[in-house]
Amino acid sequence: MNQVYVEVGSKIAREIYLSLVLNREAGRIAFVASAAGGMDIEEVAEHSPDKIIRVNVHPTAGLQDYQCRQLAFGLGLSGAQIAQFGKDRHALYRLYFGAGRESGGGQSADRDRRWDLLALDAKINIEDNALFRHKDLAALRDDSQEDPMERKAAEHELNYVSLDGNIACM
């Protein structure tokens, strides 16, 4: 495919980071957020881990409104933004389970001139073993974005993971 999607530029007042991931240690889905922005989240985690907010979601209870508020307050949101943020997080949580996602990716949410929250960037990793249930998503797969060796191994039904240097796991 190798496609590029071009969007109209946005006047960004402030950038925040939000990710939905599997916290293997806790055995739960976790929202990870930071008001310190999204592009350098690894640097924020290394130098200012106190600026990262983590909320684990109980698998039986699901995402609760108080957890959305906890994230929103931690990100410095206020007023109508809090309700909008909660509604969007519930939708993201449903999306995560709807397609067997392994990661909700790093989503950069920005505020526009009206102080609305806008998701301007998102990355989603889809669990390969869930694709058989979602032919529509499988059709969007762009092989050019995958490691050639991993793709060739998959053609032969082999698991192969490239690592740094000239080693791999098989």
C-alpha positions in Angstrom: 0.0 0.0 0.0 2.5 2.6 1.1 -0.1 5.3 1.6 0.2 8.7 3.1 -2.8 10.5 4.6 -2.6 14.2 4.7 -4.8 16.2 7.0 -5.3 20.0 7.4 -2.9 21.4 9.9 -4.1 22.1 13.5 -3.3 24.9 15.8 -2.0 23.0 18.8 -2.3 24.6 22.2 -0.9 21.6 24.2 0.0 18.0 23.4 -0.8 15.1 25.7 0.1 11.4 25.5 -2.3 8.5 26.0 -1.7 4.8 25.4 -3.8 1.7 26.1 -1.6 -1.4 26.7 -1.6 -4.8 28.3 0.1 -4.5 31.7 1.5 -8.1 31.9 2.8 -7.6 35.4 -0.7 -6.7 36.7 -2.5 -8.9 34.3 -4.8 -6.0 33.3 -5.3 -3.5 30.6 -3.7 -0.1 31.5 -4.1 3.4 30.4 -0.8 5.3 30.4 -1.0 9.1 30.1 1.2 12.1 30.4 0.7 15.9 30.1 4.4 16.1 29.2 3.5 15.5 25.5 3.7 12.5 23.2 6.7 12.7 20.9 9.3 12.1 23.6 7.4 9.8 25.9 10.3 7.5 26.3 12.5 10.4 27.5 9.7 11.5 29.9 9.6 8.0 31.3 13.3 7.9 31.8 13.9 11.4 33.3 10.5 12.3 34.8 8.6 9.1 35.6 6.4 11.0 38.0 4.8 12.8 35.0 3.3 9.5 33.8 -0.1 8.5 35.0 -1.1 4.8 35.0 -4.5 3.4 35.5 -5.1 -0.4 35.5 -8.6 -1.5 34.5 -10.1 -4.5 36.3 -11.1 -7.1 33.6 -14.5 -7.8 35.2 -15.5 -4.3 36.0 -14.1 -2.7 32.8 -13.2 1.0 32.5 -14.9 3.1 35.1 -15.9 6.8 34.9 -13.8 7.6 38.0 -10.7 6.2 36.2 -11.4 8.4 33.2 -11.7 11.4 35.6 -8.4 10.4 37.4 -6.6 10.4 34.0 -8.3 13.7 32.9 -7.4 15.5 36.2 -3.8 14.1 36.0 -3.6 15.6 32.4 -4.8 19.0 33.6 -8.1 18.9 31.8 -11.1 20.8 33.0 -14.8 21.5 32.4 -16.4 19.9 29.3 -13.0 18.4 28.4 -13.3 15.9 31.2 -16.7 14.5 29.9 -15.4 14.4 26.4 -12.2 12.7 27.5 -14.2 10.1 29.4 -16.4 9.4 26.4 -13.4 9.1 24.1 -11.6 6.7 26.5 -14.6 4.4 26.8 -14.7 4.3 23.0 -10.9 3.5 22.8 -11.4 0.8 25.5 -14.2 -0.8 23.4 -12.0 -0.6 20.3 -9.2 -2.4 22.1 -11.3 -5.4 22.8 -13.3 -5.2 19.5 -10.5 -6.3 17.3 -8.0 -8.2 19.5 -5.6 -5.3 19.7 -2.3 -5.8 21.5 -1.7 -2.1 21.9 -3.8 1.0 21.6 -0.7 2.7 20.6 0.5 6.2 21.5 -2.3 8.6 20.9 -1.5 12.3 20.9 -4.5 14.3 21.8 -4.3 18.0 21.3 -6.6 20.9 22.1 -7.8 23.1 19.3 -8.8 26.8 19.4 -12.1 26.0 21.0 -10.3 23.9 23.6 -11.8 20.7 22.3 -9.7 17.5 22.5 -8.6 16.2 19.1 -6.8 12.9 18.5 -4.3 13.9 15.8 -2.1 10.8 15.9 -2.8 7.2 16.7 -1.0 3.9 16.3 -2.7 0.5 16.6 -1.1 -2.9 16.7 -3.4 -5.7 15.8 -2.7 -9.2 17.2 -2.1 -11.5 14.2 -4.1 -14.3 15.8 -7.2 -12.1 15.8 -7.1 -11.2 12.2 -9.2 -14.2 11.1 -12.2 -12.6 12.8 -11.6 -9.3 11.1 -11.2 -9.7 7.3 -11.7 -6.0 6.8 -8.7 -5.2 9.0 -6.6 -7.9 7.4 -7.3 -6.3 4.0 -5.6 -3.1 5.2 -2.3 -4.9 6.0 0.7 -3.2 4.3 3.4 -5.8 3.9 5.9 -3.1 3.0 5.8 -1.9 6.6 6.8 -5.4 7.9 10.3 -6.9 8.4 11.0 -8.9 5.2 12.5 -11.8 7.1 9.5 -12.0 9.5 7.1 -11.8 6.5 9.0 -14.6 4.7 8.9 -16.8 7.8 5.2 -16.2 8.3 4.6 -17.4 4.7 5.9 -20.8 5.9 3.9 -20.6 9.2 7.0 -20.0 11.2 7.4 -17.5 14.1 10.5 -15.3 13.6 11.4 -12.1 15.4 14.3 -10.0 14.2 16.6 -8.6 16.9 19.5 -6.1 16.9 22.6 -7.2 15.1 22.5 -10.5 13.2 20.5 -12.6 15.6 16.8 -13.5 15.8 14.3 -15.7 17.7 12.6 -18.5 15.9 
